[in-house]
Protein backbone atom coordinates (compact mmCIF):
# COMPACT_ATOMS: atom_id res chain seq x y z
CA UNK A 1 0.00 0.00 0.00
CA UNK A 2 1.31 3.43 -0.87
CA UNK A 3 0.72 6.30 1.52
CA UNK A 4 2.05 9.15 -0.53
CA UNK A 5 0.60 11.11 -3.37
CA UNK A 6 1.96 14.19 -5.10
CA UNK A 7 5.33 15.33 -3.74
CA UNK A 8 5.26 12.68 -1.01
CA UNK A 9 2.10 13.99 0.68
CA UNK A 10 0.06 11.14 2.24
CA UNK A 11 -3.24 10.37 0.53
CA UNK A 12 -6.06 10.23 3.09
CA UNK A 13 -8.03 7.61 1.15
CA UNK A 14 -5.05 5.25 1.19
CA UNK A 15 -4.62 5.31 4.97
CA UNK A 16 -5.95 2.77 7.43
CA UNK A 17 -5.83 2.38 11.18
CA UNK A 18 -2.77 0.42 12.25
CA UNK A 19 -0.66 1.44 9.26
CA UNK A 20 2.93 2.23 10.26
CA UNK A 21 3.99 5.56 8.78
CA UNK A 22 7.65 5.13 9.66
CA UNK A 23 10.29 4.59 12.28
CA UNK A 24 13.64 6.08 13.10
CA UNK A 25 16.43 6.20 15.61
CA UNK A 26 17.50 9.63 16.82
CA UNK A 27 20.98 9.89 18.33
CA UNK A 28 21.25 12.43 21.17
CA UNK A 29 24.46 13.96 22.48
CA UNK A 30 25.16 16.38 25.28
CA UNK A 31 26.13 18.89 22.59
CA UNK A 32 22.57 18.59 21.25
CA UNK A 33 21.27 19.45 24.73
CA UNK A 34 23.51 22.51 25.01
CA UNK A 35 22.35 23.70 21.58
CA UNK A 36 18.73 23.12 22.59
CA UNK A 37 19.25 25.01 25.85
CA UNK A 38 20.58 27.97 23.89
CA UNK A 39 17.65 27.92 21.47
CA UNK A 40 14.98 27.42 24.12
CA UNK A 41 16.43 29.44 26.97
CA UNK A 42 16.12 26.43 29.31
CA UNK A 43 19.49 26.37 31.07
CA UNK A 44 18.44 24.14 33.97
CA UNK A 45 21.68 22.40 35.05
CA UNK A 46 20.01 18.96 35.03
CA UNK A 47 20.42 19.15 31.24
CA UNK A 48 24.18 19.81 31.22
CA UNK A 49 25.79 19.36 34.66
CA UNK A 50 26.13 15.72 35.69
CA UNK A 51 27.10 16.46 39.31
CA UNK A 52 24.08 18.68 39.77
CA UNK A 53 21.73 16.17 38.11
CA UNK A 54 22.95 13.39 40.40
CA UNK A 55 22.62 15.67 43.45
CA UNK A 56 18.88 16.02 42.75
CA UNK A 57 18.54 12.24 42.45
CA UNK A 58 18.50 11.93 38.66
CA UNK A 59 20.53 9.21 36.92
CA UNK A 60 22.74 11.94 35.43
CA UNK A 61 22.22 14.57 32.74
CA UNK A 62 18.80 14.17 31.12
CA UNK A 63 17.38 15.50 27.87
CA UNK A 64 14.86 18.33 28.00
CA UNK A 65 11.32 16.96 27.79
CA UNK A 66 10.45 19.37 25.01
CA UNK A 67 13.60 18.34 23.11
CA UNK A 68 12.44 14.71 23.28
CA UNK A 69 8.90 15.67 22.28
CA UNK A 70 10.11 17.76 19.34
CA UNK A 71 12.56 15.13 18.12
CA UNK A 72 9.80 12.50 18.14
CA UNK A 73 7.23 14.53 16.19
CA UNK A 74 9.72 15.16 13.38
CA UNK A 75 8.82 11.70 12.06
CA UNK A 76 5.23 12.90 11.59
CA UNK A 77 6.29 16.23 10.05
CA UNK A 78 8.50 14.44 7.53
CA UNK A 79 5.72 11.97 6.68
CA UNK A 80 3.12 14.75 6.27
CA UNK A 81 5.48 16.81 4.13
CA UNK A 82 4.39 20.06 5.82
CA UNK A 83 4.86 21.12 9.45
CA UNK A 84 1.65 23.16 9.18
CA UNK A 85 -0.31 19.96 8.56
CA UNK A 86 0.25 18.93 12.20
CA UNK A 87 -2.71 20.65 13.87
CA UNK A 88 -2.37 19.09 17.34
CA UNK A 89 0.35 17.28 19.24
CA UNK A 90 0.38 16.16 22.83
CA UNK A 91 2.06 13.64 25.07
CA UNK A 92 2.80 12.63 28.63
CA UNK A 93 6.37 12.39 29.86
CA UNK A 94 6.95 8.97 31.41
CA UNK A 95 10.65 8.59 32.06
CA UNK A 96 13.68 10.85 31.73
CA UNK A 97 16.13 10.34 28.85
CA UNK A 98 19.61 10.02 30.41
CA UNK A 99 22.32 11.25 28.05
CA UNK A 100 25.80 9.87 28.76
CA UNK A 101 28.92 11.94 28.25
CA UNK A 102 30.54 10.63 25.06
CA UNK A 103 32.74 13.67 24.42
CA UNK A 104 35.61 12.84 22.08
CA UNK A 105 33.79 9.93 20.43
CA UNK A 106 31.31 9.57 17.61
CA UNK A 107 28.90 7.68 19.88
CA UNK A 108 25.63 9.27 20.98
CA UNK A 109 24.88 9.57 24.68
CA UNK A 110 21.38 8.20 24.09
CA UNK A 111 19.25 6.97 21.20
CA UNK A 112 15.54 7.70 20.91
CA UNK A 113 13.53 5.12 18.99
CA UNK A 114 10.33 6.42 17.40
CA UNK A 115 7.61 4.43 15.62
CA UNK A 116 4.54 6.14 14.15
CA UNK A 117 1.26 4.34 13.48
CA UNK A 118 -2.12 5.58 12.29
CA UNK A 119 -4.30 5.43 15.40
CA UNK A 120 -7.52 6.96 14.06
CA UNK A 121 -8.97 8.56 10.95
CA UNK A 122 -11.64 11.25 10.69
CA UNK A 123 -13.01 11.33 7.14
CA UNK A 124 -15.14 14.43 7.72
CA UNK A 125 -12.21 16.51 9.01
CA UNK A 126 -9.71 14.67 6.76
CA UNK A 127 -7.39 14.12 9.71
CA UNK A 128 -5.24 11.23 10.75
CA UNK A 129 -4.15 10.72 14.34
CA UNK A 130 -0.63 9.36 14.43
CA UNK A 131 0.30 7.50 17.61
CA UNK A 132 4.00 7.63 18.44
CA UNK A 133 5.82 4.97 20.44
CA UNK A 134 8.93 6.67 21.83
CA UNK A 135 11.52 4.66 23.73
CA UNK A 136 15.09 4.97 24.92
CA UNK A 137 17.14 1.97 26.03
CA UNK A 138 14.00 -0.16 25.97
CA UNK A 139 12.05 2.20 28.25
CA UNK A 140 9.00 4.08 27.07
CA UNK A 141 9.83 7.78 27.62
CA UNK A 142 6.65 9.33 26.21
CA UNK A 143 3.12 7.94 26.50
CA UNK A 144 -0.04 8.99 24.73
CA UNK A 145 2.15 10.76 22.18
CA UNK A 146 -0.36 11.66 19.50
CA UNK A 147 -0.18 14.04 16.56
CA UNK A 148 -3.21 15.02 14.49
CA UNK A 149 -2.46 15.68 10.83
CA UNK A 150 -4.86 17.42 8.45
CA UNK A 151 -4.52 16.06 4.93
CA UNK A 152 -5.61 17.59 1.61
SVG drawing of the C-alpha trace seen along z (x, -y; Angstrom):
<svg xmlns="http://www.w3.org/2000/svg" viewBox="-18 -32 56 35">
<polyline fill="none" stroke="black" stroke-width="0.4" points="0.0,0.0 1.3,-3.4 0.7,-6.3 2.1,-9.1 0.6,-11.1 2.0,-14.2 5.3,-15.3 5.3,-12.7 2.1,-14.0 0.1,-11.1 -3.2,-10.4 -6.1,-10.2 -8.0,-7.6 -5.1,-5.2 -4.6,-5.3 -6.0,-2.8 -5.8,-2.4 -2.8,-0.4 -0.7,-1.4 2.9,-2.2 4.0,-5.6 7.7,-5.1 10.3,-4.6 13.6,-6.1 16.4,-6.2 17.5,-9.6 21.0,-9.9 21.2,-12.4 24.5,-14.0 25.2,-16.4 26.1,-18.9 22.6,-18.6 21.3,-19.4 23.5,-22.5 22.3,-23.7 18.7,-23.1 19.3,-25.0 20.6,-28.0 17.7,-27.9 15.0,-27.4 16.4,-29.4 16.1,-26.4 19.5,-26.4 18.4,-24.1 21.7,-22.4 20.0,-19.0 20.4,-19.2 24.2,-19.8 25.8,-19.4 26.1,-15.7 27.1,-16.5 24.1,-18.7 21.7,-16.2 22.9,-13.4 22.6,-15.7 18.9,-16.0 18.5,-12.2 18.5,-11.9 20.5,-9.2 22.7,-11.9 22.2,-14.6 18.8,-14.2 17.4,-15.5 14.9,-18.3 11.3,-17.0 10.4,-19.4 13.6,-18.3 12.4,-14.7 8.9,-15.7 10.1,-17.8 12.6,-15.1 9.8,-12.5 7.2,-14.5 9.7,-15.2 8.8,-11.7 5.2,-12.9 6.3,-16.2 8.5,-14.4 5.7,-12.0 3.1,-14.7 5.5,-16.8 4.4,-20.1 4.9,-21.1 1.6,-23.2 -0.3,-20.0 0.3,-18.9 -2.7,-20.6 -2.4,-19.1 0.3,-17.3 0.4,-16.2 2.1,-13.6 2.8,-12.6 6.4,-12.4 6.9,-9.0 10.7,-8.6 13.7,-10.8 16.1,-10.3 19.6,-10.0 22.3,-11.3 25.8,-9.9 28.9,-11.9 30.5,-10.6 32.7,-13.7 35.6,-12.8 33.8,-9.9 31.3,-9.6 28.9,-7.7 25.6,-9.3 24.9,-9.6 21.4,-8.2 19.2,-7.0 15.5,-7.7 13.5,-5.1 10.3,-6.4 7.6,-4.4 4.5,-6.1 1.3,-4.3 -2.1,-5.6 -4.3,-5.4 -7.5,-7.0 -9.0,-8.6 -11.6,-11.3 -13.0,-11.3 -15.1,-14.4 -12.2,-16.5 -9.7,-14.7 -7.4,-14.1 -5.2,-11.2 -4.2,-10.7 -0.6,-9.4 0.3,-7.5 4.0,-7.6 5.8,-5.0 8.9,-6.7 11.5,-4.7 15.1,-5.0 17.1,-2.0 14.0,0.2 12.0,-2.2 9.0,-4.1 9.8,-7.8 6.6,-9.3 3.1,-7.9 0.0,-9.0 2.2,-10.8 -0.4,-11.7 -0.2,-14.0 -3.2,-15.0 -2.5,-15.7 -4.9,-17.4 -4.5,-16.1 -5.6,-17.6"/>
</svg>
